[in-house]
Amino acid sequence: MRYLVLSDVHANLEALEAVLDAAREIPYERLLVLGDLVGYGADPNAVVDRIRGLQPHAVIRGNHDKVGAGLEPSDAFNTVARAAIRWTYEALSDDNRDWLAELPTGPLVIDDLLEICHGTPFDEDMYVFDDADVLRSMQAADRRLVLFGHTHVQVGYRLANQSLTLATADVRRPLHIAIGQGHYLINPGSVGQPRDGDPRAGFGVYDAGSQVVEIYRTPYPIEQTQARIRDAGLPEALAQRLAIGR
């Protein structure tokens, strides 16, 4: 079984379509979504409709999904994110808002090897910033492989023989990470708003049969997404950051 893994689409329809086009050539059989379908971008309804139409095997919520659905206030967001999520709440259809509100909280076990979460296995809203966060996440996990999102950075860690190493040290894409002994914490990157200096959309594929995680990048028409953000009256910073992947 091969799973396409998407995270942090953030209402970027052009990036989502580019990823889906690229993934058809890989290919995959099922879809996993690690949260934050909405927020920041100008096409929340189109993105939610597209994902729903694909009938994912599993979808968990992200922090922007929660706030965009009205489940939590936007107090914890910065000024730009707060303006965008308030716009998102008003833009979402009642049906899509209700669908987002019903998304489950991670972590969610997928199979004997894999579980997924948005932030970490111990807190859906926590960020993985350093080795301490990585180790705590691995200790809290029920499976040896955890796929997570939230940071918008393609990164993978391996803990084996009491040694923590980067599984993503190689800059090549696609990068194939064979899941051997030990524990793994891997972020496939953000579809809609990368923050690792590469503006291309990021995504992953998990092959359950061969126990391999592949991480990819693919270009998309950023100028179109920027124009959509500006036309919607969203903060200019959200358009500018897409071009530099920050």
ABEGO torsion letter per residue (X at the ends): XBBBBBBGAGGBAAAAAAAAAAAAAOBBABBBBAEGABEGBABAAAAAAAAAAAGBABBBBBAAAAAAAGABBAAABBAAAAAAAAAAAAABBAAAAAAAAABBBOBBBABAABBBBABBAABAABBBABAAAAAAAAAABABABBBBBGAGBBBBBBBBGGBBBBAAABABOBBBBBBBBEBBBBBAEBAABBAAGBABBBBBBBBAAAGBBBBBBBBBBAAAAAAAAAAAGBBAAAAAAAAAGX
